[in-house]
Amino acid sequence: LKNVEKGRESATDGVPLALPSLVLAAKLLKRSASLGLEPVAPGVAAAAGAAVAAVVPSEATDAETAYGELLLALVAQARADGVDADVALRAAARRYRAAVRAAEGLASDAGRTG
């Protein structure tokens, strides 16, 4: 309904691709939540679930702190592997955006900015 009111073809329209990668990913996931798309392959989702379970907050640690530590660990591992985590997340977010548009029956339109 909101997409129609705002004249959007896609749930991803209006999300600037120049946003910081973590913000971009979060906005794309929020906007496309009603479509029921899985953002990552099942194996990746399972690995992420296992990682989250490994840092389940204790009584002394809240969920935000636990997720922050997990994200920091992923960035550190990416760096150790010679991968720019920001570039990797931005590329994944763009692939997810293309998958959302495909699920909506729209072209990928790599040249669009918003």
N, C-alpha and C positions, 0 to 999 in steps of 0.2 A: 504494500500500500504506500509506504513512504517513498519507494523508488518511483512509483507512478506519479505521486504528488510532486516530486522534484524533477520529473522528466528524465529519469535514469533508465537506460537500457539494461544495465547490469548492476548487480549489487556492489560491484567494485568501482563503478563510476564515481568520480569525485574524491577518490583516495589518491592523493599525490604520490607518485612513485619516488619522489625525492625525499620523502620522510626518512628519518633514521630507520635502519632496517628492523629493529625490534618493534618500533611503533607501527611501521608499515605492516609487518606480519600480524600484529595484534588487531589492527583496523580491518585488514582483509578477512581474518578469521571471524571477527565480530559481525561484519557486514554480510558474510556468506553463511552464517550459522544456520539459518533457516533452510538452506539447500540440502543439508545433511551430507555434505562431502567430507571424506576423510582427508585431512591435510597432508598426511604422509602415508607411506606404505605400511601395511600391517606389521611387518617385522620391525620397522623403525618405531612404530607406536608401542610395540611390546617392549623394546629396549628402553624407550623413554619411561614407560611405566615401571620397569624394573629399577631404573635409576632413581626415580622418584621414591619408590618403596624403600630404597636403600638409605635415603635421607629423610624418611618420615620424621616430622618434627617430634622431638622429645618434649617433655613437660617444660623444659627450659628454652626451647626454640620454637618460634612461631613459623607458620607455613611460608610467609614471605621471606624470612631469613633462610629457610631451607632451600627454597627455589633460587634465591640469590646465590647461595653457595654452589648449587648445582650448575647454574648458568656460568658462574665464574670458572668452575672446574672445566666445563665444556670449552670455554674460550681458551683457557690455559692449554688444554689438550690439543685444540686446533692449532694454536701457536706452535706447540712442540712438534706438530706434524707438518709445519710449514704452510698452514692454511689460514687465510684471513677470514676470521669468523664473521665479520661484518659483510664481506663480499659474498660469502657462502650463504648467509641468511637472506641477503637481498635477492640472490639468484633463486633460492628456494621459494621466497615470497612471490617473485615474478612468475615462476612455474605454477604455483598454486593459483595465482590470479588468472593465468591462461586456462587452467583446468576449470575454474569457476565459470569463466566466459564460455568455454566449450560446453559445459553442462547446461548453461543457459541458452545454448544454441547460437552464440555469437562468435564472431571471428576473434582471433587472438589479438589482433591489431597492436603489434609490438611498438609502433610509433606513437601511440597515444600516451599522454602524460597524466591523465587524471580520469 
